[in-house]
């Protein structure tokens, strides 16, 4: 999968991956999910964990913080679209909650 990680996925591949990531959606050539937490502090803990992971793999999502809600949007800029690397990040985010 390492070779595929940076290859832009076609729509069929994206739909197949989204089936195993039901909380994520495709939007504007990215995948996106909004996470809801008990409070702002827990939102920020999640954001900090995601920041550490993103930096370690050099793959950074767009992050929108709204009090107890955090929205992650991710695509692979080098591939100009969605790749398996984006779904790896989605798996990590899902595992943190």
C-alpha positions in Angstrom: 0.0 0.0 0.0 3.0 2.4 0.4 3.2 2.8 -3.3 -0.5 3.5 -3.6 -0.5 6.0 -0.7 0.4 8.9 -2.9 -1.5 7.9 -6.0 -4.8 9.8 -6.6 -7.7 7.5 -6.1 -10.5 7.3 -8.6 -14.2 7.8 -7.6 -14.8 4.0 -7.3 -11.9 3.6 -4.9 -13.0 6.5 -2.8 -16.5 5.2 -2.5 -15.2 1.8 -1.5 -13.0 3.3 1.2 -15.8 5.6 2.5 -17.9 2.4 3.0 -15.5 1.4 5.7 -15.3 5.0 7.1 -19.1 5.8 7.5 -18.5 9.0 9.5 -16.4 10.5 6.7 -17.7 12.2 3.6 -16.2 13.3 0.3 -16.5 17.0 -0.1 -14.6 19.3 -2.5 -12.0 16.8 -3.5 -11.2 16.0 0.2 -12.5 13.6 2.8 -14.0 15.3 5.9 -15.4 14.4 9.3 -16.7 16.4 12.2 -15.9 15.0 15.7 -17.9 16.1 18.7 -16.5 16.2 22.2 -17.8 16.8 25.7 -16.1 20.3 25.9 -13.5 22.6 24.5 -10.6 21.1 26.5 -11.3 17.6 25.0 -11.5 19.1 21.6 -8.1 20.7 22.0 -6.6 17.4 23.4 -7.8 15.7 20.2 -6.4 18.5 18.0 -3.0 18.3 19.8 -2.9 14.5 19.3 -3.7 14.9 15.6 -1.1 17.6 15.2 1.6 15.3 16.7 0.5 12.5 14.4 0.3 14.7 11.3 3.7 16.1 11.9 5.2 12.7 12.4 3.9 11.5 9.0 4.2 14.9 7.3 0.6 14.8 6.2 -1.5 17.7 7.6 -5.3 18.0 7.6 -7.1 21.3 7.6 -8.6 21.6 11.1 -11.6 23.7 12.1 -12.3 24.1 15.8 -15.8 25.2 17.0 -15.9 24.8 20.8 -16.7 21.1 21.2 -16.6 20.2 17.5 -13.5 19.6 15.4 -13.7 19.2 11.6 -10.9 17.5 9.8 -10.6 17.9 6.0 -7.8 16.1 4.2 -6.4 15.5 0.7 -3.0 14.8 -0.7 -1.7 18.0 -2.3 1.1 16.2 -4.1 -1.4 14.0 -5.8 -4.0 16.8 -6.3 -6.7 14.7 -4.7 -7.7 11.9 -2.3 -5.2 9.1 -1.7 -4.9 6.1 0.6 -2.7 8.3 2.8 -5.8 10.4 3.6 -7.7 7.3 4.7 -4.7 6.3 6.9 -5.0 9.7 8.6 -8.8 9.1 8.9 -8.1 5.8 10.6 -5.7 7.5 13.1 -8.2 10.2 13.9 -11.0 7.6 14.4 -8.8 5.7 16.7 -8.1 8.7 18.9 -11.8 9.1 19.9 
